Structures are given as structure tokens and as C-alpha cells.
Amino acid sequence: MLTADPQRELLTLATARVRDAFLRKPHYVDGATDLVSVCRDLSQRGLTQALVRDVGEGGAERIGIFTTTDLRDALLHERPPHQLAVREVARFGLVAVDLDADLFEALWRMVRHRVHRLVVTDAAGAVVGVLGQLDLVSLVANHSHIAALQIDEAASLAELREAARRIDAMVALLHGGGVRVERIASLVSELNGRLLARLWQLLAPPALVARSCFVVLGSEGRGEQILKTDQDNALILADGEPPLPPAELAAVAGSVSDALATLGWPPCPGDVMLSNPLWRQTLAGWTQTLQGWVRGDGGVDGVMNLAMFADASAVAGDATLLQTLRERLVPMVQGHDTWLARFAAAADQFAEPGNWLTRLTHRLDDEPVDLKKLGTFPLVHGVRALALQAGITETATTARLAALVAQDRLDAALARDLADALHAFMGRRLARGLAGESSVLRPAELPTLEREALQDALAVVRRFRAHLRHHFHFEAL
């Protein structure tokens, strides 16, 4: 679990508002309801508390709260739970805090009144949620916990959009706090996966969810995407009776793609999205499509499509569908050395800046460098090609490197250098992305140590590209 340092905790308390915390939706029960019925209701809803609406003296409405702690005390009552009305054990006279109050005031009220929960009200005095002490502390110490809770309890696209916004803010916070880029990527990948799974549950009918697998591709599938880029996703449908008529399925797929755009993932320029029928097929259809790409169907596009699919990761639905396709893909490519060589050659398609003399003398500081074309892509794709050849089904680049070393297919020292280079490129691209800059830069603009680190990472990729040329015999193509 990631925890903030004391300075950051104070900063959060001083600047954040109650509305920034995770507020549990108010769920009301009638004060006359017996405890067994209340507990049954809470169990069905997955809740641990309820607001109790009751009539007090003089006929005025009063609001109380019932929690699992109150249930513990109620069990000690002389009468059994089914004979006790919830109003008899609930606590009234709740402490409230305004939605726009700062978190320090909320914490002060909890301490001052010795309570663990506050009722949160808007400007009109209406109850909009309940703020728990654990949720407040979690916001201060661990923004990711709040985002996860928001995702799991989201009931609308608007609530998911707020969770996505919180994830983006968390990335900037963690990067500014010096957290290593691979740890940020791991956390963001987990949260984004949960967010996409929740979106799929909200928009897809249960029959479709049960008989399909929603997958993410490319960097999202490898768990190496931090800032949101293009949508890259697909849908694998179970064979047999379609879960939905074609028109309804297309409508659901379109609504998911539209929703993702509102959550921060712009449409893919190459249309690699489940709204495209090519990326929405049955298991049998996908098997034929993969075989076609291996045969050379689609030319360069087919090669890159297969590369995208090789990184697929299941986020919702029946994950065994994706696993079955992985198992079918391995024998399709193993032993096809010429195809594998053509596939791997894509890693060598982008030329280094400058001419041979400048490269020989290393005077490249003033030449623009595309971190994706000359850094991330050749590294990731080359490792992907080696993994396909070896029958490795891991998707993350570092996991593939570890598996290649374990099979004695790659030198351990080179694998370590490649992992370090990958993280260097990811860190540099993250910093530029947060600053609103592209992946193209001039090394001369960087401080000396950062420039040297970038040059070292690029040198590792050059060495790896030479390894790929020799291993796959590019000269024979």
C-alpha cells in the first residue's frame, strides 16, 4: 500500500474538500423496521450501515444511523433482534459537515464529537452522503484506495468519470512524489482494469457479459500504459447461439467506445476498438482471423494487428476465451521462422537520427529523438517477437524478459538492461505527457545526467536491435 509522507498529508488536509473524499451513498430504512429485516437488506446490498428515517417527538422527522457496531450492542438486548425496531438501537443527533468544507474541518468534527462518521450535506441542507473516518484517512494517505472504492460502487458513467479523474490526479501526485514509474504503471493498470470492467458491467447485458471476454490490447494489455492514450480493445464472443442479435451487439459496442471517450480514452485512429466488427468476433472467427494474419493477410496491417492482439489482457467476462485463443496462437507461429523474422523486423523499421558519421561520433544531442519510435516500440516489439517464438504467453514486457531468461533464450544482463531502458523511456514519456509535451525531444535540452541516462537507454535499444537482426536473420528477408 502506498502511503503519503507527513508533508503531503498536511497539504491534503489544507487544500482538499469533503467533496474530494469518497462519500458513501445514503441508504435509508424506516425506523420501525425490525433488525433482522434491516440486516438482510444491508447484506443484499453489500452495505455495513444505513441511515434511519424516523419520527421524533412532536412529529418532526429525525435521521439516525445504524451500523454493524450497533448490531453488536443490539445482540445484548433482552429482546431478540426480530422483535427490535431499528429506531431502538440506532443513534440519532448525527454530526453533519458541509460538502464544500475542507477535510481538516471534517477531521476536527470527528475528533471533537468522538464519532467515526459524518453526514455530508449540500448547500440546501440535503444529505448527499456519509463520510467515514477510514475513507477520510484513506484519501489523505492513499488516493488509490478511494479510486478503487469509487469504481466498485459506481452506478453511472458520471461516477466512473469522477473515478477516472481521480486516477489521473493520482498519477501526477505519485510521479511528483518520486514513486518509480513501474510501480505507478502497475497501480494504474489495476485501477484502469477495474474501471473498464465496471463500465462493461454497466453497459453490457448480463447475457453478453457471461458469454464474452472484453480485452484490452497494446500498452494497456501489457500494463505499461500510464497516461490514457488511444482506445485499443476487442471482444471475444463464445461460439454457439449469439448472446445478442447483431444490431444490439453493435449498439452495445458503440456505446462502450463512446463511453470510453468520455472517460479520457480517445478513439483509436486505426479503429482498433470493439465498435469495429473486425475486433468483435466469436472464438471461431478470431481463430480464423489470427491464422490469416500469420499467413500474411493484411500485409503490414496484419502484422501490427497480430502484435496488438499478442498483448491482449482480459478485463471482464469469461477470461477462458482469451486463454483458449492464446493456446491456439502458439502453434500457429512456432516453427514459421520466415514469418517470425518478418514480424520481428518491424522493430528495425525506424532509422536513427543523423547520418552514419554523426552516429559514429555520438553527436546526436541536437537531433530530435522520438522516444516511442526509437525507444519503446523496438524494445517492446522485439521482446514480443522473441516471446512468440518461445511460446511464452506473458504479456508484460518485463515478465516476457524474465521468461526468456528462464528458458536461456536471452542473456540475463541484456534482459536487465532492457528492463531498465524500458522504465527510463516510460518515465521520460510520463514526465513529458504530464507537461503536455509529445514523445519527441532533443537530448541537448535535458540536464546532463538525464541526457546521459537517455543516451544509455537508446544505446541498449541499438544493441538489442543488432541482436534481433542476427537472431532472426533479417538479411535473408
N, C-alpha and C positions, 0 to 999 in steps of 0.2 A: 504494500500500500504506500502511495506517495503522500508524504505529509509536508506541509509548508513550514518554513522556519518562523521563529517568533516575529521577525520584522514583517513578513508577509501576512501573518495573522493579524497584526495590528493594522496594517494597511487595509486588509479586507474589512475589518470591523469599522474602520473610519470612513470607508468610501462606499461599501455595498449597502443596498437597501433590502428590506424584508422581501420585496418582490423578486429579488435575485436569488433567494433561497428556494429550496424545494418545499412547496406548500401542499399538504395532503388535502385532497378534495373533501369538503364537508359531507358526511353521510348522516342523515337524521333518522332517529327512531322515536316512536311515540313513548312518552313516559309511562304509559300504562302497560306496555308490552312486558311479558314475563322474561326472566333472564335466559331461559333455555331457548326461547324463540329468537332473542337478540343474538345470542352466541351462535345459533345456527345460521342466522343471516350474515353475521360477520365472517363465519367460516366459509360460506359460499362465495363471498366477495373478496376473500383474502385480506381482510382488514383486522386490525387489532384495537380499533377504537370507533366510537360513534358519538355524535352529538345527540343529546336527548332534548326533545322539544316537549315542554310540559306547561301546565297552567298553575301558576303560583297563587298566593293569597291575593284576594281582590280581583281575580280573573285575569291578571296580566300574564302574558306569555313569558316564560323563563327558559333559558338554554343552559343545559349542563353537559357533562361529558362522562362517558363510561368507557373504561379501558380494561385490559386484561388484569391489571393490578387490582382494580375494583372487584373483578370476579373472584380473585383470591380471597379478598376480605369477605365477599358475599357468601362464600362456601362455609364460613364460620358462623353464619347466621342460624338462628334456631329453626327457621322455616326452610324447606328445601327450595332450590333455585326455581323450580317451575311454579312455585307459589309466590315468588317475589317479583314485584314490578320493578323495572329498571330504575324508576324515579327514586326508589328507596335506597339504592346503593350508589347512584350517580352523584357527582359533585357539581354543585351549582355555584354561581358567583364567579364565573370564569374571568380570567385576566385577558384583556384584549390589547392588541397593538395594531397601529395603522399600517396599511400596505406600503406606504412610502416612508415609513420610519427607517432610520438606519439600524444596522444589525447590532450596534453597540447598545442602543436603547432596548432592543428585544432581549439581549443577553442580560442587561441590567434588570429588566422586569422579571425575568425568570429567577434571578438571584434574589431580588427584593421580595418577591412573593412566594419564594420557595416552591415553584411549580416547574414541571418539565414540558408543558405545552402551553402555547398561547393561541387564542382565537385571533385570526387576522381579519380585519375589516377594511372596507374601502371607504372613500370619502363620504358616502351616504350612510355609513354605519352597517351595511350589509356584510354578513360573514362570507368571506371568499375562500377560506382555507384554514388549516391548522398547522402551526409551526412547532415542530418538536425540537427538543434540545439536541438530540443526536443529529438531526438534519441541519441545525444551525452550526454545530461544531464541524460537521462534515463539509459544509460549504467553506468554512474557514480553512480547514486542513486538507480537504481532498475534493476538488471540484469534480473529479471523475465520478465519484460516488453519487453526486447529485444528478449528473447527466444520466447515469445508468438508471436511477430511480425514475427520472422523468420519462425515459424511453419506455421502461417496463409498464408504467401506468398511463402512458399516452393513449387518449381515446379519440384523437383527431389529428389532422395534418398540421393544424396550427400548433398543437402541443409538441409534435415531433420537430417542427421548425424551431421552436424555442430550445429544444434539446440539441439540435444541430448547431445552433448559435452558441450554446454553452461549450460544446466540444471545440469549436473554432477558437473561442476565447481561452480555453484551457491550453490549447496548443501554444498560443503566444505566451501565456504565463509560464508554462514548463520550459519553453525554449529560452525565455528571458532569465529563468532561474538556473540555467546551465545543465538541465537534465539531458542525458545523452540521447542522440537522435533515434537510435534503435529502440530505446525504451519508450520514447514518445510514439514512434510508429506502432509498436506493439499495443500500446494502450488505445490509440486512436483506431486501430484496426478492430479491436474487440468492441469498442463502443459503436463504430460505424456498422459493424456486422449486426449488432443488436438493434440498431436503428432501422436498418434495411429489413431485418426480419419482422420487426413490429409494423413497418409500413406494409409489408406483404400481407400480414395478418389482417390489417385494417381494410385493405383494398381488394384482396383476392377472396372469393367464396371458399368456404371450408372444403368443398369437394375438390377444388383446384389445388388448394394447399396440400391436401392429403395425397394427391396423385401427381405431384410435380416437384421439381427441385429448382429453386431460384438461386442462381450462382452469380458471383462477381468475377471479373476477368482482369488480366493485366496486373498493374501495380496494386490494385485493390485486392485482387486474388492472392498476390504474393505477400500481402500485409506490409507493403512498403510505401503506400500512399499516405501522406500526412495531410497536406492541404488538398481540398477537393479539386479534382480535375474533371475530365470528360466522363460521362457515364460509359461504363463498359460492363455489360451484364447480359445474361442469357437465361433461357428457361428450358429445362428438360422435362418433357411430359412422359408419363408412364404409357407403355403400349396398351392397346386394347380400346375399350369404349372411352371416347373423349370425355373429360370431366365437364367440359362446357362446349356449346356449339361454337363454330369458328368465329362468328361475328361477335359473340360475347367475350370470347378469349381475346380477340384483337382489341376490344374495348377496354378490358382489364389491363392488358399490356400497355396500351396507350396512356391510361390513367396513371399507371405506375411511373412511366417515363416522365409524364408531366409533373407528377408529384416530386420526383427526384430533382427536377429542375428548380422547383420552388425551395427545395431543401439545400440547394447550393451546388448540385452536380449538373453542369450544363450538358445539353445533348451532345453525343459523340459526332464529330464531323464525318467520320466514316460509317456512321449508322450502326455501330456495334452495340445494339440495345435490343431488349426483348420485344420492343414495339416493331422491330424488323422481323418478318416471318423467317428469314434465314437463321436468326438467333433464337427461334422459338419452335422447337421440333420435338417429336417423340423420340424415345430411346432408339428405335429402329432407324428413324430418319437421321438422327445425329450420327449413328454408326456409319451410314452410307455417306454422309457429308464428310466425315473425317477420312474415310477411305478415299474419297475423291480428292481431298486436299493432299493426301500423301501421294496419290497418283500424279499430281500436278495440276489438277483442276483449279482454275482461277489464277494461275501464274503466281506473280509476286503477292497479290492479294490473298491467294490461298495459303501461301507460306506464312504470312503475317497473321491470318485468321487462326491458323493452327497454333501459332505461337501464343496468341491471346488465350485460346482455349486451354493450352497446356498449363496455364497458370490459374485455372478455374478453382474457385473455392465455394462450397455450399454455405449459404446464409439462412435458408429457410426451406421447409418442406422435407421431402424424402431424400436424404443425402446418399442413400444406396444407389440412386440412379446415376449420380456423378461417379461414384466409385466403380460402378459397372462399366461406364464409358472409359474410365482410366484403364481398367483391366483389358479392355478391348483395344485401346490405342497402343499399348506397349508392343504387342506382336506385329502391329501394322508397320511400325517404323524400325524395329530391331532387325538387323541384317540388311537393311536397304541403305548401304553405305553411300551410294551416289546421291540419293535423296537427302540423307542426313548432311552430307557435305554441302549441298545447295542450301539446305536450311540454315546450317551454321554460318555460311558465307555472308548472310545478311549482317552479321556482326562486324564485317570488314568493309561495309559499303560507304562509310563516311570518311572523307580524306582529312588528314591532319592539316592545320593551317600553315601557310607559308610554303616555300619550296624546299627541295632536299637540302640546300646549303643552310638555310635558317634552322631547319630541324636538326641538322648535324651539329651546329654550333649552339643550339638551345636558345637562340634569340627569338623567343616567341611571346615575350611579355606584352608587346603591342598588338599582337594578332588576336582577334575575337575568338573565344572558345565557347562552343555550345556544350554545356555540361551534360545535356541529355544525349546528344548525338555522339560525342566523343568520350563520354564517361559512363553514364548509367546504362545506356542501351547496349553497347557492345559487351559490357561486362555481364549484364543480366542475360542477354540473349545467348552469349557464348556458354554460360553455365547451364542455361536451359537446354541447349543442344546436347551438351555432354550428359545431362541428366536423362534426356530422352533416349540417347544411345544406350545408357546403362540400365534403362528400365526403372529409374527412380521416380516415384510418384509424389515426392515432396514438392511443394510449390514455392516456399520462401527460398530466396537465393542462398542465404546462409545455411539453411537446412540442406539444400542441394549440395553445397560445398562440403559440408560435413559428411554426407552420404558418399560423395565421390572420393573423399579421402579414405573413408572406411573401406571402400572397395578397391583401394590402391589405384584409382584411375586419375588422381590428381595429387601433385606434390603438396604436402601439408603446409610448407612455407608459402607457396604461391596461393593456396586457399586462404591463409590468414591475411596475406597482403590484399587479396581481392575483397575480403570482407571489410577490412579497414578502409579500402578505397571506396567501396560502395557507401559506407556510412559517411565518409568525407563528402562525397557527392550529394548524398541526401541532406546532410547538414547545411551545405552551401546553398543548395536549391531551396531548402526551407527558409533560410535567412533571407534570400532574395525574394521568395514568394511573399513572406510576411511584410517585406518592404515594398511590395507591388512591382518588383522587377522581374524580368524574364530570366531564362536559364543561360542566356548568352552574356558573357562578361569578358573584360580584358584583364588578364592577370596583373598587369602593371598597376591597376587601380587598387589592388589589395595591399594590405600591410605585408611586410617582408615575410613574417612567419606563416601567414595564411597563404601567401603566394607560393612559398616553398612547399607547403603541405599539398596544395592543389597540383603543383608540378609533379610531386612524388606520386600522387594518386593517378595522374594521367600517364606517368611512366609505367605504372603497374598495368594499366589497361593496354598500353602498347606492347608490353611483354606478353600479356595474355593473348592479344590478337596474333602475335607471332606463333604462340603455342597452338592456337586454333588452326592457323594456316598449315602448320606441319602435321598436326594430328589428323585433320580431315583432308589433307592433300588438295588444297584449293587450286593448286597449279594445274591439276588434271581436269578441272571443270571447263 
